[in-house]
Amino acid sequence: MKYPHTSEKITGILIPPAGLRSKDSIGCGEFADLRLLGEWCAETGIRLIQLLPVNDTGSESSPYSALSANALHPLYIRITELPEYTAAPPDLQKKLNGTITAARQRFEPTARFDYAGVLTAKMEMLRELFDATDPVTSASGELNAFLRANPWVKAYAIFRALKNRNEERSWTEWESERDIDAAGITRLWKRRDLTGDTRFYAWLQLRLAQQFAGVAEELDTRGIALKGDIPILMNEDSADAWYDRDIFRPELRAGAPPDMFSALGQNWGFPIYNWERLAERDYDWWRNRLKHAARYYHAYRIDHVLGFFRIWAVPAGNYSGIPGFFWPQHGITDDEWRDAGFDTDRITWLREPHIDGAELREHLNGTVDELIGPVFQQLDGEDLFRFAPEISGEQELADLALTEDQRGWVLEQYRDRALVRLPDGTHAPTWTFRECSRYNHLNDTERDRFEALVAHAGVASNELWADHGHHVLEVMKESSDMLPCAEDLGVVPEAVPRVLERLGILGLNIPRWTYSWDAPGQPIIPFGEYPELSVCAPSVHDTSTMRGWWENEEGREDLWEMLGMDGPCPAQFDPATARQVYRAMLHAPSRIVVFALQDLLALSPEVIHDDPEQERVNVPGTYNDFNWTWRMPLTLEELRHNPTLSAEVSALTAIRTSGLSPA
């Protein structure tokens, strides 16, 4: 859908769709709940609703771990609005009503929602309804028309059916049907023993699409834009990586280099894209994905936009981010190394760990003999060892039968590298090359030459990234009428803001992280200096709320001083403080200012949690039942009938159009 607000400055709200709560939903938010949220937004002047991803993620609660680029999550369906429910025999409808009532009674009291419990309960109800009405559904021809209009559905439905048959294991572990093509999809779709499952998953997508599109159209008539979230990466265990695998590079996994928050960096485990193959296909997979999303959304968030310029690629077999490298990048050729005085042996010495035999025996004691050969190989005529070429990565070393200290030492040696070989055969410096023991044995002249090569390659890489990012994002922008908004956080190369501005793509400013890092004293950037082509968001799904940050983390004094507020910085983020800070943010030139619902609830202390940490959506780097299960502390019906909060929000949103002073 076409973004309706053009260059107007508007206020938006950010919500995980599962976090919505109404008297008609079952255990978590549903697409139909967006109607009530849209009514409240229209009444309070909010003109954009931003959702976290709504893709089917199966048993994974993270919305960024999708089983399909296009399939919608069954959690969000409203059973009582299905035509099959309306047409069901009275006895079945009565039975389902009892099951729905019991489910609501079970799940409604919980502060956070039970992902596995709610999903299991809803899928059982949906399967019972489908099995009872399938002959009618199939005979209508509606499902076949949907399949013709959405070619991806058959592969997804077959994938889900086979995954069920394989006890939910990854397709890489299936005993059969791991290798698939178009003919295989046709064959499996006709397989009688799979028909019940494949048609069930296809029917679910039909009804989900109808319900979501219907709500999106209603929001559109109210002048409220719906903004989606398009995760950049796909889970390896997905229908896309199973069926469309030539556009992925499973030998390389996406992640992030080490930083102040993670000494080992990050390895997300998702395969990176084969951009060369995508280019040969004219980026059809991305074009189709965006065209599909445009059926529901007016705008979309480009998750990790840096990955469209270059991504941190970690060779499979590793679990940390340290062995990775940016790809693509301009590598340093062997001729360039030789011209700088580094011959082949010297390059190998910098690329491959060389371990002194005495150190090996000291740290590994009696285990050395059994490790020489399979793990370590001795260099001819020297008491010096390298890792065996058969060692594929950190995971093999972590699995060795060693003590914790020994294993840690072995991994330190494995990561002790100054160079890494890139897929095109050139070399690049590792992220930690200055910490490499052998780099630190170079003489001053060698180090200067090394650094000069690295600097030259860095400049060339920046232009390579600019060309690559511009081309891919231009393809994405021309694929739909949606407004693209980039999530451009992290270590941002110079090419990124240049390309985003050239293409008219909005960037992202999170005030607590928006500092002039290169300026003296590294001051926080005033809201008035935010670019017009930007989204200002006080918090996002991976951060604490504004109240949580203000009361439990560092930086509030910088923000208070930047705002020029009178008096000392308050220690508590009470409604008066929230009001002052939000008013100032809403005067930012940013095209969109979007508040997480939790941040707006801070204006109404009677509905917030005592502990702001309980209002978080996700804590990055942690895996538990807490993440991704946040729920509204009140129903949407109660939200609509909270005149105090509605008045507060209405007064704030008016700032965007009235030109009121920020004070």
Secondary structure, DSSP 8 states (H G I E B T S, - for coil): ---TTTT--EEEEEE-GGG---SSSSSS--TTHHHHHHHHHHHHT--EEEE---B--TT---TTS-S-SS-B-GGG--GGGSHHHHHS-HHHHHHHHHHHHHHHHHHTT-SB--HHHHHHHHHHHHHHHHHHHHHHHHHTSHHHHHHHH-THHHHHHHHHHHHHHTTT--GGG-SS--S--HHHHHHHHT-HHHHHHHHHHHHHHHHHHHHHHHHHHHHHHTT-EEEEEE-S---SSSHHHHHSGGGEEEEEEEEE--BTTBTT-EEEEEEEE-HHHHHHTTTHHHHHHHHHHTTT-SEEEETTGGGGT-EEEEETT--SSTT-EEES---B-HHHHHHTT--HHHHHHHHS--EEHHHHHHHHGGGHHHHBTTTEEE-TTSSEEEE-TT--SHHHHHTSS--HHHHHHHHHHHT--SEEE-TTS-EEE-TTGGG-TTGGGS-HHHHHHHHHHHHHHHHHHHHHHHHHHHHHHHHHHHT-SSEEEE---SS--THHHHHHHHHT-BEEE-GGG-B-TTSTT--B--GGGS-SSEEE-S--TTS--HHHHHHHSS-HHHHHHHHT-SSS--SS--HHHHHHHHHHHTTSS-SEEEEEHHHHHTT-TTSS-SSGGGG-S--TT--SSSTT-B--SS-HHHHHT-HHHHHHHHHHHTHHHH-----
